[in-house]
Amino acid sequence: MALKEYERMVYAIIEAIKQGEHVKPIQEAIRRVMNKYKIQGTRFDRRASGIIYGVFRNQGLIDRIIESIAGVRTDEIDSDARAVLRLVTYTVQLDPRAGHSIKHTFIRYAKKYLARKGRDDTLKLIDTITRNKWKPISEEDKIIINYRISPQLYRALKHSFDLLGENLEAFLSSTYKQYTKTFRVNSLKASRNAVLEYLRRAGYEVRPGNYSPSAIIVSGSLDKELVKLIETGILTPQDESSMVAVELLDPKPGTSIADLCAAPGGKTSYLAEYTRLKSRIHSFEIYSDRAKRMRRLLERTGTIKAVTIHVGDARRSPEVLGEKSMDYVLVDPPCSSTGAIARNPDVRWRYREEDIKQIIILQQELLEAGWRLLKPGGRLLYTVCSVLVDEGEYVVKQFLEKHGDAALVKLEKPFKQSPLLPGTMRAYPHLHGTIGFYYALLEKK
């Protein structure tokens, strides 16, 4: 039997919440489920996506409410019950747009979803959450409700922002704002001015970027003209702070370049474009599915001919390419993604101090591998989309102390110099309107 419209929307939201636990970024989970339930492009599209983002943005608070009111921990129940309880809790307790009729509709179809799964045991928990209003009690409750981040992450951010002399409140406020759609114009296929003119004629509100000569910023929805430019490789979705990384490294045509941890491929494709397809770029990605998606991007942008994709651990790149074989190296390792909280709301809740310690070890190992690849006189850019000093300044300081043949190349623009390690630089969402990034440019003596 065909599902009713609202029923289809509720089921899609529940499944997107489930998939979002293991499919990253969550935008990919949303896209898959919206296509499956034929929600994409309908009148329910934006509403459903907004609710899914709302659940992930408030996930830690939602789990706190469920535990407080219903007496269960979400990590101790199965994924169906967890997704339904999170949706119901968000709708009833937190969603400012949900009126009485919407709440009633969502609860009814959420219960029906559980009944179809044979999970009648969870229905009483839904009733408990529906009838009781949650109130914050502890200091941790207040952190969660005031800032919509985990207390662990709040303490880590406060530590870093105090050291950097930055305004944490302003940063956290910026993470609630709707981010702009930023694209890189592929100069191999079109000029920025031509693309700006084309989109303006098509009715878009569009302007040049603030920091990169390749960037444009577009307001409004992702309509067919914009999609067409993306599909033909003329535009690539990319934040300006990511574009700037390539521009800071400033590789020259005719050189050899290594991009470690390269997927999804935005920087790799820009490296190829930047050097006019006249350099040989070696891009490493450990996961084969991500490497396949990167290959599709490179084919779409016409940059694949300049790139060799290596599927494997970039820490072994010196064994693959040879020591002192690269003129330029870009090291953009896995990180906490705390600079991208606005775009990846699950980052608000997944921070664990013990996980960060392991990530920092990986960052150090990748930086060491990149340095082994670099020729004397060559340059390496270390960059992370993190606002935490442990992943930025402290990693680079420790590296400089260890390597006497490493010299900082002073970065002064377009963002803000770090007070902890002058010559390195930081981009901030609340100051620059970009993803938060850290940059350190090193030259091998």
N, C-alpha and C positions, 0 to 999 in steps of 0.2 A: 504494500500500500504506500502511495506517495506521501511524503512528509508535508505538513502544512508549512507556510512560509516562516512563521515565527519559530516553529518547532525545528525547522532546518537550521535556522540561525543559532538557536541555543545549542543544538548538537554540534554545530561547527565550532562554536566558541569553546565548548568542553573539550573537543578533540584537539583544538589548537593549544589549549592550556596543557593537555597531556603531552603532545609532541614537543612543545616548547621546553620541556624539561631536559630533552636530550638532543634536539635539533637546534643547532646554532648557526647563524644568528636566528632569533625568534621570528624575524621577518620571513625566513624560509619556511618555518612551520606554518605561519599564517597563510602564506601563498599556497602551499600544498592543500591545506584544508579548505580554503576558500574555493579553490578549483574543484575539489572533490564534491562539495555541497552546492556548487554553482551559485555562490554568493558574490563572487568577484564581479564588479560592474553593476550590481543591482542596488536598489535603494537601501539595502541592509549592509552594504560593504563597509562604509566608513564607521557606522555605529558598531558593528561587530568587531572591527579592528581596534576601535577605541576602547572597547570593553576588555579585549585581550591584553592590550598594552596596559590598561588600568590594573588588571590583575597582576601582571608581572611587576609593574612599578610599585605596587603595594604588597607584594607577596609576603614579605616578612611580617608586616602588620596584620595581614589576613591570617597567617598561621598563628600569630599571637592571639588573635581574637578567637579562633577556633579552639585553641587549647584552653583559653580562659573560660569560654562559655560552655563548650561542648565536652571539655575534659579529655580530648584526644590530641595526640601529636600527629601532624600530617605525614611525618617520615615513617610512621608505624602503620599506615593504612595503604591500601593498593591505589594505583594510579587513577582508576575510575572514580572511586570515592573521593580521593584528594582533589581532583579537578572539579568535580561537582560542588564539593564543599567550598572550595576557593571561589568559584563563580557565585554561588548563593551568598556567601559572606560579603563579597565585594558589592553585589547588587543591593543587598538589604542594609548593610552597615556603612558603606563608604561611597557609593556612586551618587553624586549630587544630582544627576540627570534622571535617575530612576524614580518615577512616580509610583503610586500604589498599584495601578493596573499593570505596569511593566514588571514590578516585583512579583505580583501574583502570577503573571504569565511565565516568567523565568523559573519561578519555583515549581510551577505545575509541570513544565517540560523537563526540568532537571530531575524531578521525581520519576517522570515517565522514562527518561533515559536510564536511570538506575534500575527501574523495574524491568526494562528490556535486557539489562545485563544480569538480572537475577540478584540484585543487590538491595533487597528490601530492608536489610539491617541498617542501612545508612539513613533511611527516611526519618527516623526519630531525631537524628542529629540535625537534620535540616530544620525540623520543627523547633528544636531548642535554639538554634541560631536565629531563627526568624522571630521568636518571641522575646528575646532578651537583648538589651542594648549594652554594648561594651563601653567601659570607661577606663582610661589609663590610670594606673596606680603607681607603678615603680618609676625610677629615673630612666630605666631602659625603655619602658613603655613610652615615656615622654619623648625620648630621642627618636624612637620609631615613628611616632605619630607626627612629630614636628618636622622631621627631615626625610622621612620615608627611606631610610637606610638602616642597615644593621648597626647595633651599638659598636660592634668590633670595627666596622668600616669607619664609623664616625670618629672613633678614637685614633685610627690610623691617619685619617685625613687631617684631624686637628693637629697631630704631631707634625706632619709635613708642612701644613700651612703656617703653623707658628714659626717653624724654622725658615720658611721661604718669605715670611712677612706678608702673606696674602690673606685676603678676606674670605674666610670659609663660608660665612653666611651668604655672601654674594655668589660664590661658586655654587653652593647648593641651590640657591634660588634659580640660577641659570639652567640647572639640570631639569627644571620643570617646564621650561619654555619649549615651544615647538621649534624644532631646528629647521633651518633653511635647506632647500634642495640645491646642492652644489655639484657642478659637473666640470670635467676637464674637456676642453675642445681639442680634438685630435688634429694637430697642425699638418699631419701628413695627408689629411682629407679635406680640411676646410680652415678658413681663418676665423678667429674669434669674432671679428666685426661682422663677417658674413652670417655667422650663426645667430648673433644677437639680432641682426636685422631680420632674418628669416622668422625667428620666434616672435619678434614684436609684431610683424605683419600677420602672424597666425593668432595674435590676440594674447600672447603671454606677457606678463610683467617680468622683465628680465634685465639684469645689469651685469657689468663686469665684476669679477671678484675683487677682493680688497688686497690680496697679498701675492697672488700668482698671476702672471700674464696669460696663463692658459685657462683660468677659472671663469665660469659664469655662474650667477646665482638666479634661480628661477622661483617665482612665487606661483602658487596655485597647484592644481592637481596634475597628475602624470597622464596627460591626454595623448592622443594618437601621434601628433607631430613630434612631441618629445620622445615618445617610445620609438618612433621610426628612426630618429637620430641616434638613439642608443643601439638599436638593433643593427644599424649599418656601420657602427663603430665610429661615428663622428663625435659622439659624446660618450663619456665614461663617468658614472657616478663616483665622485671622489671628493673628500674634504680637502680644503685648501691647505690645512696643516700637513696633510699627507703629500700633496703636490710639492710643497716647499722642501720636503726632505730631499727629493731628487734635485731640486734647484740648488740646495746647499752643497750637495755632493759635487754638482757641476761637472759631470764626466764629459770628456772630449771624444769626438768621433775618432774611430780607428784604435780604440783602446779595448782592454778586456775588463769586464765588470762581473762581480758576483753579487747576487741578491739572495741573501739567506732568509729562510722562512717567507717565501715570496707570495704565496696565495693570499688573497684572491687574485692578485696580479695587477692591481692598479699601479703600483710603483714600477714593476717590471715593464709593463707596456709603456709607461712614461719614460723610463730609461732608454728604451728602444727608439721612441719618438724623438726624445731630447737629443740623441746622438745621430738622428737622421738615418737609422738602420745601418750605420757604418761601424758599429762596435759589436763585439760578440759578448752576449749577456748569458751568464749561467745562473739559472734560477732553481733554488732548492725548495722542495715541499715534501714533507714526510708522509702526508696522506694522499693516496692515489685519487680519491674522489675529488679532493680539492685541486689536485694537479690537473685533472680533466676539465674542471670548470675554468681554471686559469688558461688552459690551452684554448678553450672556446673564446675567451675574452681576447687573447692574442690573435687568434684567427680573425675575429670580428674587426679588430682595430688595424689589421694589416701589419702587425709587428712580429708575428711568429717567426719570420725568416731570420731575425736577428737574435733569436733566443733559443737556448738549449735548456730543456726542462729536465731536472734530475729529481726523480722520486726517491727520497731517502733522507736520512738524518743529516742535517747541515753541519753537525759537529764533525762529520767525517769528510767534509768538503776538501780539506787539504790532501787527503788520500786520493780523492777523485780527480782533482784538478792539478795538484802539485803545489808544494810550498813556494811562496814568493812568485806566484804566477799571475796575479791580478793587479791591474792598475788602480781599480776602485772596488770597494766593498761596501755594501749596504747591509747593516745588521739591524733588523726590526723584529726582535724576538717576541715570543709569547709574553704577556704581562697581565696585570690585574685589570686592564681596560678601564681604569678609574677616570681616565680622561674622556671616555665615551659613555658616561652614565646616561646622558640624555637620550642617546640613540639605542642603547642596549640596557633596558631597565632591569634585566635580571642581574646585572652587575651590582645593583644596590644590595643584594641579599646573599651573593655567593662568596663574598670575601671571607677567607679563613687564614689566620696568621700562619698556621702550619703549611698551608698550600703556597703562600707567598714565599716562604723560605725556600721551598723546592724550586719555584719559578725563578728566583734570584740566582740560584746555582746554575740553572739552565741558561739564563742570560749571560752569566759570566763565562760559561763554557762556549757559548756561541760567539761571544766577543773574542775569546782566545782563538777559536777556529778561524774567524775572519781575519785576525791579525796575522796568523800563520800564512794565510793566502796572499797577503798584501806584499807587493814588491817594495823595496826601499824607494822612498820618494812618493809612494802611493798614498791615497787618502781613504779613510774609512769613516763612515757616518754611523754612529750608534743612536738609535731613536726608538722610543717607546710611547704608546698612547696611554701613559700613566701620569698622574699628578703626585705620586708618592716618591719621596726622595730616595727611599731604599732601592727603587728600581732605576733611578736616574743618576743623580749626582754621586751617590755612594758607590754604585757599580763602577762608574768611570774613575772616581778617585782611587779606588782600590787597584784598578787596572793601571793607572798612571804610576802609582807607587811601585808596582811590580815591573813595569817595562820602561827602562831608561831610554829606549829608542822611540818612545811615543811622545809626540808634542801636540798640544791643543792648538787648533787653528781657531782663532777668535771669531765668534759669531756675534754680530751686533744688531742685525735686523733680519726679518721684519717683526720679530716678536720681542720678548723681554728677557734680558740677561738674568741668569740665575745668581742670586747673592751667595749661594753656597759654593758654587764653582764658577767664578767669573770666566767668561769666554764661551760657556755653554748657554743654552737658551731654552725658554719654555713658552709654549702657546697655551692660553687659558680660555675656556668657554666664556667666562664672565668678563674678560678683558678684550678678547679678540673675536668672539663669536664663532670659534672653531672647536673642533675636538681638542682636548688637552694633549699636548705632545711635549716630549723632552728631546733635545738634540745636542749631541757632542760630536764635533768633527776632529778627527785625529790624523796626523801625518806621521808616516814612518821615516825617521831620520836616516 
